[in-house]
């Protein structure tokens, strides 16, 4: 397995995970995992259900302490650092299930995420303006004063992403953006991650079950099966690989 820092083609890494083992109550779900995300890069983490993708994201985000290994963000080892500290340092997680407050409006979610920003801003000088967010997520404009519990699934997912982008994170982690959504909605949502990287300069690591679409927007991808990386490479090359489908959906190791 190549070192994580080499996986971005030699560029400086926003995120470098090396020999990471993580799980619950000392029992590893992922073992000796190596992956990296370059600055402004979009990287997909793919694989079958139960492979350990969510555990990987949550451990990087500080929700679980790793069993062993290192997690470096812009060269700084953050393994075991609390989630709220990582959030202040520029990491944002869009969790599986969105974790919204049903009784709060879209606008209230954005303002809560950004703190008490000035007028026309959702959080101050280092925050994204409301205009910027609505240009990137235009469907939110029509429901700013609607409670989250009354939004469609696609609107809720846009709100979850928008809330994460309020603070202009340097590293965005997204877990199953398409969960429970119709394919036509997914086709509108996933390209937003490409815009986030291109327009905000944010590095993106995302977990996704729609393999073909994920590989259309990602620069590179890793396939996680049985808690270990079984295949990695440029997304353009992996799109041509039939073995990718076996690795992602059947849990087989691609040859």
C-alpha positions as CSV (number, residue, x, y, z in Angstrom):
1,X,0.0,0.0,0.0
2,X,1.5,3.4,-1.0
3,X,1.9,6.0,1.7
4,X,-1.1,8.3,1.9
5,X,0.9,11.4,1.2
6,X,1.9,10.0,-2.2
7,X,-1.6,9.3,-3.2
8,X,-2.3,12.8,-4.4
9,X,0.4,12.7,-7.1
10,X,2.9,14.6,-5.0
11,X,0.8,17.6,-4.1
12,X,0.6,18.9,-0.6
13,X,-2.2,17.1,1.3
14,X,-5.1,18.7,3.1
15,X,-5.8,15.3,4.7
16,X,-3.4,12.4,5.1
17,X,-4.6,9.3,6.9
18,X,-1.9,6.6,7.5
19,X,-2.2,3.1,8.9
20,X,-5.5,4.0,10.5
21,X,-7.4,1.3,12.5
22,X,-10.7,2.4,14.0
23,X,-13.8,0.9,15.4
24,X,-15.8,0.5,18.6
25,X,-14.8,-0.7,22.0
26,X,-11.3,-1.6,20.7
27,X,-12.6,-3.8,17.9
28,X,-11.5,-2.5,14.5
29,X,-13.9,-1.9,11.7
30,X,-11.3,-0.4,9.5
31,X,-7.7,-1.7,9.5
32,X,-4.4,0.0,8.4
33,X,-6.2,2.4,6.2
34,X,-4.2,4.9,4.0
35,X,-5.9,7.7,2.1
36,X,-5.2,11.3,1.3
37,X,-7.0,14.4,-0.1
38,X,-5.1,17.2,-1.8
39,X,-6.0,20.9,-1.3
40,X,-9.0,21.7,-3.4
41,X,-9.4,18.0,-4.4
42,X,-12.6,16.0,-4.5
43,X,-12.1,12.4,-3.4
44,X,-14.7,9.6,-3.2
45,X,-14.7,6.8,-0.6
46,X,-16.8,3.9,-2.1
47,X,-17.6,0.4,-1.1
48,X,-20.4,-1.9,0.0
49,X,-22.6,-1.5,3.1
50,X,-20.7,-2.3,6.2
51,X,-17.3,-1.8,4.8
52,X,-16.4,0.9,7.3
53,X,-16.9,4.1,5.3
54,X,-19.0,6.0,7.9
55,X,-16.6,4.8,10.7
56,X,-13.7,6.3,8.7
57,X,-15.4,9.7,8.2
58,X,-16.5,9.9,11.8
59,X,-13.0,9.0,13.1
60,X,-11.4,11.7,10.9
61,X,-14.0,14.1,12.1
62,X,-13.2,13.4,15.8
63,X,-16.3,11.6,16.8
64,X,-14.3,8.4,17.6
65,X,-10.8,8.0,18.8
66,X,-8.7,5.9,16.5
67,X,-7.3,2.6,17.7
68,X,-4.0,3.3,16.0
69,X,-2.5,5.3,13.1
70,X,-2.3,9.0,12.2
71,X,-4.7,11.6,10.8
72,X,-2.9,14.7,9.6
73,X,-4.7,17.8,8.5
74,X,-2.4,20.2,6.6
75,X,0.5,18.3,8.1
76,X,-0.8,18.5,11.7
77,X,-1.6,15.3,13.5
78,X,-5.2,15.6,14.8
79,X,-5.9,11.9,15.7
80,X,-8.0,11.8,18.8
81,X,-8.8,15.6,18.7
82,X,-12.4,16.4,19.8
83,X,-14.9,17.1,17.0
84,X,-15.7,20.6,18.2
85,X,-12.0,21.6,18.1
86,X,-11.6,20.2,14.6
87,X,-14.7,22.2,13.5
88,X,-13.1,25.4,14.8
89,X,-10.0,24.5,12.8
90,X,-11.9,24.3,9.6
91,X,-13.3,20.8,9.3
92,X,-17.0,20.2,8.6
93,X,-19.0,17.0,8.5
94,X,-22.3,16.4,6.8
95,X,-23.4,13.3,8.6
96,X,-25.5,10.5,7.3
97,X,-29.1,11.3,8.2
98,X,-28.4,15.1,8.0
99,X,-29.0,15.8,11.8
100,X,-31.2,18.8,11.2
101,X,-33.6,20.5,13.8
102,X,-37.1,19.9,12.5
103,X,-38.5,23.0,14.3
104,X,-36.0,25.5,13.0
105,X,-36.2,27.3,9.7
106,X,-33.6,27.1,7.0
107,X,-32.4,30.6,7.8
108,X,-32.2,29.8,11.5
109,X,-30.0,26.7,10.7
110,X,-27.6,28.8,8.7
111,X,-27.4,31.6,11.3
112,X,-27.0,29.1,14.1
113,X,-24.1,27.5,12.2
114,X,-22.4,30.8,11.5
115,X,-22.9,32.5,14.8
116,X,-24.1,36.1,15.1
117,X,-22.9,37.5,11.8
118,X,-23.6,40.9,10.4
119,X,-26.4,41.9,8.2
120,X,-26.3,40.0,4.9
121,X,-24.0,37.4,6.4
122,X,-24.7,34.2,8.1
123,X,-21.7,34.4,10.4
124,X,-19.2,37.2,10.0
125,X,-16.1,38.1,7.9
126,X,-14.8,34.5,7.7
127,X,-18.2,33.1,6.9
128,X,-19.9,32.6,3.6
129,X,-22.5,35.2,2.8
130,X,-26.1,34.2,2.4
131,X,-25.9,35.3,-1.3
132,X,-22.9,32.9,-1.9
133,X,-24.7,30.0,-0.3
134,X,-27.9,30.6,-2.3
135,X,-26.0,30.9,-5.5
136,X,-24.5,27.5,-4.9
137,X,-27.8,26.0,-3.4
138,X,-30.5,28.0,-5.2
139,X,-33.4,25.8,-4.2
140,X,-32.9,27.0,-0.6
141,X,-33.8,30.5,-1.5
142,X,-37.5,29.6,-1.8
143,X,-37.7,28.0,1.6
144,X,-35.5,30.2,3.9
145,X,-38.4,30.7,6.3
146,X,-39.7,27.1,6.1
147,X,-39.0,24.7,9.0
148,X,-36.6,21.9,8.2
149,X,-39.2,19.3,9.1
150,X,-41.4,20.5,6.3
151,X,-38.7,20.3,3.6
152,X,-38.4,17.6,1.0
153,X,-35.5,15.1,1.3
154,X,-33.5,17.0,-1.4
155,X,-34.1,20.3,0.3
156,X,-33.0,18.9,3.6
157,X,-29.8,17.6,2.1
158,X,-29.1,21.0,0.6
159,X,-29.6,22.6,3.9
160,X,-27.2,20.1,5.6
161,X,-24.6,21.0,3.1
162,X,-25.3,24.7,3.3
163,X,-25.0,24.6,7.1
164,X,-21.6,23.0,6.8
165,X,-20.4,25.6,4.2
166,X,-21.3,28.6,6.3
167,X,-17.9,28.6,8.0
168,X,-16.0,28.1,4.7
169,X,-14.4,24.9,5.8
170,X,-11.0,23.9,4.5
171,X,-12.0,20.2,4.6
172,X,-15.5,19.0,4.0
173,X,-16.6,15.4,4.8
174,X,-19.9,14.2,3.4
175,X,-21.5,10.9,4.3
176,X,-24.1,9.5,1.8
177,X,-25.4,12.7,0.4
178,X,-27.8,10.7,-1.8
179,X,-29.3,8.6,1.0
180,X,-33.1,8.1,0.5
181,X,-33.2,10.4,-2.5
182,X,-34.5,9.8,-6.0
183,X,-31.7,9.4,-8.7
184,X,-32.9,12.6,-10.5
185,X,-32.3,14.6,-7.2
186,X,-29.0,13.0,-6.7
187,X,-27.9,14.1,-10.2
188,X,-28.5,17.7,-9.1
189,X,-27.0,17.4,-5.6
190,X,-23.7,15.6,-6.1
191,X,-22.2,18.1,-8.6
192,X,-22.4,20.7,-5.8
193,X,-19.4,19.1,-4.2
194,X,-17.4,19.9,-7.4
195,X,-18.5,23.5,-7.1
196,X,-17.5,23.6,-3.4
197,X,-14.0,22.6,-4.3
198,X,-13.7,24.8,-7.4
199,X,-15.3,28.0,-6.0
200,X,-14.4,27.8,-2.3
201,X,-11.1,25.9,-2.6
202,X,-12.5,23.4,-0.1
203,X,-11.0,19.9,0.0
204,X,-13.8,17.3,-0.1
205,X,-13.9,13.6,1.0
206,X,-17.3,12.0,0.4
207,X,-18.9,8.7,0.9
208,X,-21.4,7.7,-1.8
209,X,-23.4,4.7,-3.0
210,X,-24.0,6.0,-6.5
211,X,-20.7,4.9,-7.9
212,X,-21.0,6.0,-11.5
213,X,-22.0,9.6,-10.6
214,X,-19.5,9.8,-7.8
215,X,-16.7,9.0,-10.3
216,X,-17.9,11.7,-12.6
217,X,-17.4,14.4,-10.1
218,X,-14.4,13.0,-8.1
219,X,-10.7,13.5,-9.0
220,X,-9.7,10.3,-7.3
221,X,-11.4,7.4,-5.5
222,X,-10.8,4.7,-2.9
223,X,-12.7,1.4,-2.7
224,X,-13.1,0.2,0.8
225,X,-14.1,-3.5,1.3
226,X,-14.0,-5.5,4.5
227,X,-12.4,-2.5,6.3
228,X,-9.4,-2.2,4.0
229,X,-8.7,-0.3,0.8
230,X,-8.9,-2.7,-2.0
231,X,-8.6,-0.4,-5.0
232,X,-7.6,3.2,-5.5
233,X,-6.8,5.6,-8.4
234,X,-7.9,8.4,-10.6
235,X,-11.6,8.5,-11.0
236,X,-11.4,8.6,-14.8
237,X,-9.5,5.3,-14.8
238,X,-11.7,3.7,-12.3
239,X,-14.8,4.6,-14.4
240,X,-13.5,2.2,-17.1
241,X,-13.0,-0.7,-14.7
242,X,-15.7,-3.4,-14.4
243,X,-13.9,-4.6,-11.3
244,X,-14.9,-1.4,-9.6
245,X,-18.6,-2.6,-9.5
246,X,-17.5,-5.9,-8.0
247,X,-15.4,-4.1,-5.4
248,X,-18.2,-1.6,-4.6
249,X,-21.3,-3.7,-4.6
250,X,-20.2,-7.2,-4.1
251,X,-17.4,-6.6,-1.7
252,X,-14.9,-8.4,-3.9
253,X,-11.3,-7.3,-4.4
254,X,-10.7,-6.0,-7.8
255,X,-7.9,-7.7,-9.7
